[in-house]
């Protein structure tokens, strides 16, 4: 029996956003029910005048009930963006009727957490949280103006006419729908699920697998039987940018197709635990607060040595085991640097979420002070080397480089906030903007770039290099032509060895000059 697709829209939108996708699903023989959730300028709630999350849950329940009459057919629930919250609430109440839940470019809501936690714009989320804490649950959140939709997700691929129509049809979001916690009993925990990731938003299947590999218990459920994933190379509104592709993915999801993730420890060694590609001396680790020091074994009469501080990426779940400061890629770089005659150091910082960059920056600054205060370190000759999602932390050192900062290194870095991070364009953790706005000479930069980087991260690197070239900055790019983000066992080891050796020599040359 062919299931019925119940399509639930996200913030500010109604059933009209699904029109093109619904036509294609219907043409393929499926039945479709697109839901308009209650709210100002939209439909009335099945629950009456009050519009909160429970009202929207009852709206979806009503659609499920209508879809099943009279033959009790099973339902595939599709929740886009905010819509995943009422979808999960309705599935919890109608678990026996739901055959699959599809998360369309949506987060992973949890019991007891309000949808406000999923609002991508960090500054808006903070302001709304203050209002909720003050008891201001009444009112509405105005829809975005045409140029403001990117605050809610990437508009990549959306035609101009579709964006105009989206703006014209947008309606306010009742604040009660954002402030009321989602309540789940667990009745739908066994219902199969599919995640559809829109990669222009900044997340793809490979990145989710990397997050799973880090050991976050909250993500382990993504490796369970019945959980599948698809990617669409588009922005946050695939029903507008590629409705035919979305319809095909939904039909395949209903059939149980899709990519399955691997649980930690059940496959090849993840990239962050892969052995360091170069021979490095086995030196003792000196752990001091949030810093691990690796000091060259041979004493010299020349006094203190330069130091290189390695800054891991993220976000990394709190309590990840092993911790980043113990990852082979970090310890290997630090020990190899010590083998080149400088002090290698690794900082442990608290970047557990994209909202944690300020806290992580404070951790890095404290680590720099600690390293520079060590009597074995030449406080006037320091380099900082940032990895992956630690790249945005480089922005402040570009904006205000101290005299002792001899070089900045970056390995497969993110060099501008990704679309789904919810950071404003003027955010302080934006290396591209820091370079563009710098009214001073920039420190030398060494950038290790991988050829098989995700398009979204690669775009930030390209923009950074273009801006740096305009500023005539001293940037040395070291390429790993066939390397992936973070490396791994499938990458050519000889390319990684050559690139890491060249990048390290360049950084050491700057810091020892």
N, C-alpha and C positions, 0 to 999 in steps of 0.2 A: 504494500500500500504506500502510495506516494505521500510523504509528510506535507504538512502545511507550514509555510514559512511565515512567521510573525516577525515583522521588521519594526524595531523600536528606535526612534531617532535620538540624537543627542541634544545638547544645550541649544536653545533658541529656535530649534527647527521642528517641523511637523512631518506628516506623512508625505508631503510633496517631494521631499528630497529623495524618496525611494522610487519615483515614477519610472525612470529609465531602467533601473535594475529590476523592478517588478514586472515590467513588460517582457524583459528577456527571460525571467524565471517562468512566467506564464506561457511564453512561447515554447519553453522546454517541457511543458506539461505539468508544472507545479502549480499549486494554489498559493496565493499570497494575500496576506492581510497586513497592510501597513498601518501602524498605530499613530494617532495624534494624541499626545499626552496633554492632560488638562493644563490650562493656564490662560493668562490674559491674551486675548486675540487668537486663542486656539479653541479646543473643545471644552465642554463642561466635563467635570470629573464624575465617574460612576460613583464616587464617594460623597458627592455633594459639594458645597461651596468651598470647604477648606482644601487648599492645594499644598500638599507636602509630599514627601517620598511615599508614604503609605497610599496616598491617593493615586499616585502614578503606578504603584504596584497593583492596585485594584484595577486600573485601566488595562494593564497588560493581562491580568487574570481574566478580565471580561473578554479580551481578544482570544485568549486560549479557549475559553468556554465556547465562544461563538465558532471558532475554527473547528472544534470537535463535533459540533452538532451536525447531523444526528448520528454519525457513525463512529464517533470516538477516535478519529484519526490522531496519530501522534504529531507532535508539533516540534519544529526546529525554531528556537528562539534566537534572534539576532539582535544584539545590543551594540549600538554605536556610541562611543564616548560616554557621556553621562547615562545614556540609555541602558548600559549594562547593569546599573544599580536596580532599577525596577524590574529588569529581566531576571536577575538573580532572586529578587524578592518574590516574584511571581512563580519562578521555577520551584522555590522552596515550598510554596503552597499548592503547586500542581505538579509535583515531581513525577507522578505516575503517568502524566500525559506528555511529558517533554522527552523527546528522543535525543536531542543535542542542544547545547548552548554555544553560540558563536560570539566570541569577544572580538568585535570589529574595531581595531585600533583603540582598544580600551584597556584600562588598568585592571588590577585584581582586587576588587573590593573585599573587605573583611567584615565579619560580624561585629556590630557595635561601632563601626567607623562611618561618619557621615560622608556623603559625596563631596563635600567641600574639600576633603583631603586630596581629591583627584583634580581639582582646578589647577591647570598647568601654570598660570601666571602667578609667580610666587608673591609679588607685591599685592596683587588683588586678593589672593588667598589670605594673606596676613590681615588685610583690612577687614575682610569679611569675618575672619575668625574673631577679631576684636568685637565686631558687631554682634556675633552670635553669643560671645561671652557676656555681653551686656544685656542679653535677652531680646535683642532686636530681630526676631525671626519673621516678622511681617515685612511686606514689601516685595520689591521685584529687582532683579538685576537687568538693566537695560541691555538690549542686543548690541553687538558690535557694529560700528560703522564699517563701511566697505573696506577701508584700509586697516581695520583692526582685527580682522579674522585670523591673522597670523599669530595673534596672542593666544589663540585657542588651538592652533595646530597648523601644520604646513598646508598652504593652498596650492602646492605644486600640482600641475596638471589640470586644475579647474579652469575651464574656458571662461573668458571674460563675461559672456552672457550668463553663464551659470552662476558666477559670483555675484553679478548684478541681481539675479533672481533670488539667490540665497539671502542677500541683504534686504531686498524688498519684502520678502516673506518672513523674515526673522521676527520673533516675538519675545517679550521679556521672559526671564526665567524666575518663577516664584522662589524666594529665598528659603521658604520652608522645605523645598525639595533638596536643598543643599545642606541645610543645618540638621535635619532629622537623621539620626543614626540608622544604618541598615541593620535589620534584625533577621538573622537566619537561624534555623533550627538544625541545619545539617541534613534535612530530608533529601535535598538534591545533590548531595556530595558525590554520589555515584553516577550522576548523569554525565555522559561523555561530553567533552568540550573541544572546541577548536578556536585557536587564536589566529586572527588574520592581521598581520603586521604590515603597516604602510611604511615602507622603508625611508621615504623622504622625511618622515617625522624623526628619524634618527635611530630607529631600532629595527634590527632584522633578526632572523632565526639564529645566526651565528653569535650575535651579541647576547641573546637570551641564553644560549647554551653556555657561553662564558660565565654569565651570572650564576647559572645553575652549578657550574663547576666550582665556583667559589664557596659553595657549601651552605648557602642561605637556606635554612629549614623551610622558610615560607615558600620557596620556589621548588622544593622537592616534589610537590604535588604535580608540577608540570611534566614530570617524567612518568606519571602513572599510565597504565593501560587505558586506552580510550581518549587520550589527549593528543591532539594533532595541531600542526601549525602550517600556515601558508604565508607567503610574502606577496605583496603587490608593490611594484616600483612606482609609487605615487604618493601624494600627500594624504592629509587626514580625512578628506571627503571623497573616497573612491566611488561612491554612488553617483558623484558628479563628474569625476575625472575619468573613470574607466568603468562604467556600469556593466559592460559586457564581460569584462574580466572578473568583476566582482560576482556577477551572477554565476559564472562558471565555477568560481571558487566555492560559492555557497552550495551549489549542487554537489560538488565533490566532497565538501565537508559533510553534507547530509549522508553521503554514501560511506562515510568513515575514512575517507582518504586524507592524506596530509603527511607532513614530516613529523616523526616522533623524536623527542629529545632523549638523550642518554643520561642516566643517573650518574652522579659522581662515583668514580671508581669502577665503572662498568665498561669503560672504553679506553682508548689510548690516553696517554698522559695529557692533561690540558696544558695549554700554552704557558700559563703562569708557573707551572711546575716542571716544565721541560728543562733539561740540564743547560747550564750556561755554555755557549758554544766555544769558549776559549779556555785554555789552561790557565788557572789562577792559583796563586800560592795558598796553601792551607794555613790561614792565619787565625789566631784566637779572636773571638768577638768580645769587645768591651761594651757592655750595655749600660748606658747612663740615661736615665729617665726615658725620653722618647727617641733616643738616638743610639744606634749601634756604630761603634768605631772599629775600623780595621787599619791598624798602624803598620807601616812597613817594618819588616823584621830587622833589617840592618840599621844600626844607629850610625848617624853621620855627624861629623863635627860642625856641620854648616848651620846648625840651629833648627828652628821650627820649619815644618814643611807646609806646602800648599795643601788644600783639601778640596775634595769634590763631594758634595752632598747629593745623594740620589733620592728622588721624591716619587713614590709610587703613584699609580693611577687610581681610578675608582669611577663611581662609588663602589666600595667594597662593604659587604654586610658586616655589621658589628659582630664580633665573635667568630669571624671566619678562621678556619684552621686548615693549614698553617696561616698565621698572620702574614701580611705583605712583607714585613721586615725580615721574614724568614724564607721568602720565595727565592729560588735559585737565581732568577734573573736579577734580583736586587743584591743578594749577597755576592753573586758572581761578579757583577760590575764593581762593587766596592772592593773586593779582594783583588780583582785585576788592576784597579786603579792603584792599590797599595803596591802591587808588583811593579808598577811604573814609577814608584818613588814618591807618591803623594798619599795623603791620608784619605781613605775611602770611608764614607759615612752614609748610613741609611736612616731616614726619619720614619717614624710611625705617626701618621696623622689620622684624624677622624673624619674622613670623607666617606660617610655611609649613605648619603643621599645627595641629590643635586642641590638641595637647599643648604648643604653643609660646607660650601666653599669658604665662607668667612671663617668658620671654626678651623677648617683645615689650614687656611692661610696663617692663622695665629699659631697653630702647631708648628708649621714650617719656620716661621719667624723665630719662635723660641728655640727650635733646633739649630738654626743658624747661629744664634747667640751662644748656645752651648758649645758648638763646634769651634767657633772663633775664640772662645774663652779658654780652650784647652791649651796648655803651655807648649804642647808638641806641634801646634798648628800655627802657621803664619796667618794671622788674622787679616792681613792685607792682600791675601791671594786666595780667593775662594771662587769656586764654580758651583753652579746649581744645575742639576740634570733632572728633567721632568719626563715622566712616562705617561702615555695614553691619556686617560681622563684627568690626570694631574696637570695637563697642559694649561688649562685656564689659570692655574695658580701662578703661572709665569708672568701674567699680565702686570702685576704690581711691581715686579722687578724690572720689567721693561719701562714702566711708567716713571719710576723713580730709582734708577740704578745707583747703588752706593759706589763709592770710589774703590772699595775692596773687591767688588764683583768683577772678576776678570773674564768670565765667559758664562753663557747659558747654553745648556744642551737640552735636546728634546728628542725622544724616541717614539715613533708612531703616535704623535700627540694629537689631541683635539685642541684646535687653536681658536675656536669660537664656540659659544654655547650652541648646542644642537637644538633643532626646532621644538622638540618636546620637553625641553628643560624649563621652559617658562621664565627665562631670564629676560629682563628688558634690554633693549639694544645698548643702553648706557651703562649696563652693569659693569662693575669694576673688574670682573674676571673674564675679560674679552681681549686676548692678546692681539688680535688684528687691530682693534680700535686703539689699544695702547700704543702700538707702533705708529699708527696713523696720526695720533694726537701728540706724540712725543716731540717736545721742543728742545731736544738735546741729542747728543750722540748716543747711539745705542751700543750696548756691550756686544762683543762678537757672539755669533750664534752658530751652533753646530746642530743640524737637523737630520736625524736618521729617518728616512722615508721608505715605506713599503709600497711596492708596486701593485699589490692586490688588496689595498685598503678599501673599506666600504666607501661608496660614493659620497655619502654624507660627511664623513670625516675627511676624506680626500679633498672635498670642496673647501673645508676650512684651511687646510694646508696650502692649497693653491692661492686662496685669497691672502693668506698671511705672506707668502713669498712675493706675490705681486705688490703688496703694500710695502714690504721691506725693500724691494727693488726700487720703488719710487722714492724711498727715504735713503737710498744708497747705503743700506746697512751691510755690514760684513756678515754674510750668511754662507756657511758651507753646507751643502746638501750632500748627504751620503745615502745612496740608494741601495735597497735590497729589491732588485727588479721582480723577483718571483716570491716575495715574502708577504705573508698575511699579517694582520694586526696582532702583535704580540708574539709572532712566530709560532713554532710548533713542529712536531715530528714530520709533518708532510712537506715542510719547506726545505729548500736546498741548503744544507748545512754549510757548504762552502761559501755561499753568498752571505749568510749571516756572519760567519767568522770574519770574512774580509771587511764587511761593513762595520761591525762592532769594533774591530781592531782600528780601522781608519778613524771612526768617530772618536774613540777613546784617545788616540794619539793627538787628534786635533784639539780636544778639550785640554788634555794635559799640557800641550804646547802653549796654549793661551795662559794657563794658570801658573806655569813655571817661567814664563817669559819675564 
